[in-house]
Every structure is written in C-alpha cells, then in structure tokens.
C-alpha cells in the first residue's frame, strides 16, 4: 500500500502558507508506516511545531495506469477522512534548502485514517467536512472548493504511479491548519457524523 498526498489543493490554504497556486496537483508520498495505529498521536521529538491538516481520503478499489478522467470514478468505491500531521518547522527548513519534504510529512504516525464509507452515500461534488480542536472548529472544508477534484487527481497521479487496490489518496486540506499541543483532542466530522477522535500526547 502506498499513500499519495495532494498539496495546495484548496487555494485559501495555499495562500495561508504563502504558497503559489499550482497549475497541476502537487504530489508527495507517505510510507505505509506513517499510518497511525490507534487514537493516540505522540508529538515526535524532532519537532516543536506539528500541524494538523484534515483531508478527504480515497481508497483505491481498482488498480490502473494512465487512467482517464472520464473513467477515474470507477477506481474507488469508498471515502473517509484523514489527518496529515506535518512537522511544519522541519518542512520550512527543508523547503528553504530546496530539499524534499518527506522527513516532515512521512514520519511514523503522521497519517491518521478513519473508517471508510460507500461513496454513493454522499454528494462528492459538495462534501462537507470539518475538524474540531478541543471542541472549537478550526477547519471547515467542502470539496466544491478543490482546485483538482477526485477524478482529476486519480487521472494525474496514475500517469506517474501505477495505482493498486488498497492505495490511499489524501486529497488536500482546506484553510485553518494549525499547531497541536499535548493533551489536545481532535475530532473530525464527515458531514454531521464524527468519524475520528484523536488525542495528542
């Protein structure tokens, strides 16, 4: 299983980090060891600035290469939510040196993944999702604001990576990302249903 992540897919998030608006999906990867086991996230010793980034996640159900946008929706049947934990201080340092981000994005436990749900139960073009930190809403996203929709992402990524059953695609985060501290509680909602509950340690 591989984890493909899309960066800067919501223009307001790109702006809040001072990044340019991309012409094509910005892609980075996380290893399978990044998936968090359980509901406790431990702040790693190498960072003092871990940020949450809530995202809709696709689970690939049909593999493929050079998938066309017109048929991309046949390659996933379920969606969920995920949190892309990012060591922002380390990422900024790496970016300033022109180096890859993987140390800041792919560390153990950096990919939180919810349960998955049948996509036909949702309106994917206008899917609401949100994140609460200590009962206060900090991110409020809607897929209608994505610059590259799910089909765009699958078609683009499959030009470079063969997609396999079980692969996960994190589709980008809306504005409102921020730092976590010890004892914070994160709760993620897909529409009105809470499907993630994470404790920061």
Secondary structure as UniProt FT lines:
FT   STRAND          3..7
FT   HELIX           11..16
FT   TURN            17..18
FT   STRAND          26..30
FT   HELIX           32..34
FT   STRAND          40..41
FT   TURN            45..46
FT   STRAND          50..52
FT   STRAND          54..60
FT   HELIX           69..75
FT   STRAND          76..84
FT   STRAND          86..87
FT   HELIX           88..96
FT   TURN            97..98
FT   HELIX           102..105
FT   TURN            108..109
FT   STRAND          111..113
FT   STRAND          117..118
FT   HELIX           119..121
FT   HELIX           124..126
FT   STRAND          128..133
FT   TURN            134..135
FT   STRAND          136..142
FT   HELIX           143..145
FT   HELIX           150..157
FT   TURN            158..160
FT   TURN            165..166
FT   STRAND          168..173
FT   STRAND          178..179
FT   TURN            182..183
FT   STRAND          185..190
FT   TURN            191..192
FT   STRAND          193..200
//
